[in-house]
Amino acid sequence: MKNGWVFFTALRYIFKGRSNSPVLAVLGIAFGVLALIIIISIMNGFQLGFIESIIEISSYHLRLDSVPPELIPRAREILMTIPGVRAAAPFKEFQALVRGRRAGQQAVLARGVPADVLDTDKLMEEKLEFEEGSFDIYSTDSVLLGTELARRLGLDVGDSVTLYSITGILSAQDGGGFDDFTIMGIFRTGFYEYDCSWAFINIDSGAFLAEDNGGAKGVNNGEKIGVKIKNRFQDRLVLERVKKRFSKEEDFKDVKFSSWRDYNRSFFGALRTEKLFMFILVGLIFIVVALNIFQSQRRAVLQRREEIGLLRAIGGQEKAVRFVFVCDGAFIGLTGAGLGLVFGLLIASHIPQFFSLVEYIVNNIIGLLNTIAGFFGAQKTANFAVFSTAVFYIKEIPSRIIPAEVILIFMFGFLSALCAAWFASRKAAKIQPAEVLRYE
């Protein structure tokens, strides 16, 4: 007996003569896929925003420490010849205090960078959003402050501040270690720690304040070079190339190398664990739906014992009979996962508009209730905001769709229904035609 009848029978079971409609199962899979795509996309938006701020602004992709100051040009020349390297720039950083003219002082991490660093480091330029001024540190008395730092000290572009280097004060002669600067720009990275405690200055000013320039009492521990590569996920490969190349240079034997994975390891690990547990928790939706499909299919097998017995009696093989019910589960999984995929991607790619619509609807309902409450003298309710800027340090809700994760979620929803139907169909394979037809 040919198996062309299998698909016909499966379609008939799906669309006709079912006492238990697959609609709820399809909706369960669809909402599971939709919810997981939206949640993971928003989580990716937040996490990748933080990670990219750390990598592109703070730790760089690769770092070289203890580079002899006089060999900085030679080191940069070597780096730019290594495949995969996109940019390399020296930098200075030290702990300092910023004191404004009008209000208080604040501890900061001051970083000295070349004035033209953004010309070669476009990713850093993308992460630095200037609310006032620009990245102008060509003058040695220019400074850039984070938005929250400027807000706390009540400072604006054009104001003067005094920068005290803790290291410089302890090591310099004649009361050195501080200088006056003019604010040329106020930046925002979206990462609160940087916006409230970071300052950028010219690298020459950084060398003077940190007293690492070979001063009378300065301690010369060498320079640091930040390296950006074309693909940050190939950092291990490029790092090996850098080590191998510099090992041929006797002057650089004391240089230390590291990648972005060596910095904030615990923070990155916490984000990865958070994402994994979110996958598991939301994935429980699929387990519940799969159990529902399993019970539904088992019930369908019991209801069609006579039909199954007849199919077996006229030559239907066990695998063919099982495949009828597996097709049922595959239809549910494919339809549900497909609907969830389409609507999930649609919402995830328009997250700000989606939440604005939700807030609009909810606030209209609240406004109606406040109008009704006003007649009874009751207290009115404030407007609703999903992510209020008064609580969350964001301008809008970020979303980042990663194709590999979307495919994984789709396959998870589809396979959960398929596996449930497969296990439930084992009952059909055990039905013996003689036992069924004997009583008919």
BELZI-V584697 format. One record per helix or strand of 3 or more residues. SS is the DSSP state (2 for helix, 1 for strand). FROM is the first residue (numbers start at 1). LEN is the number of residues. Records with the same first field share a line. If there is no record, write none. Layout:
BEGIN
SS: FROM-LEN + FROM-LEN
END
This chain:
BEGIN
2: 5-11 + 23-37 + 69-11 + 117-4 + 122-6 + 147-7 + 166-6 + 192-6 + 203-8 + 232-15 + 250-3 + 260-3 + 265-39 + 305-9 + 318-31 + 351-25 + 403-22 + 426-4 + 433-5
1: 62-6 + 85-16 + 105-9 + 129-5 + 142-5 + 160-6 + 178-11 + 198-5 + 223-7 + 256-4
END
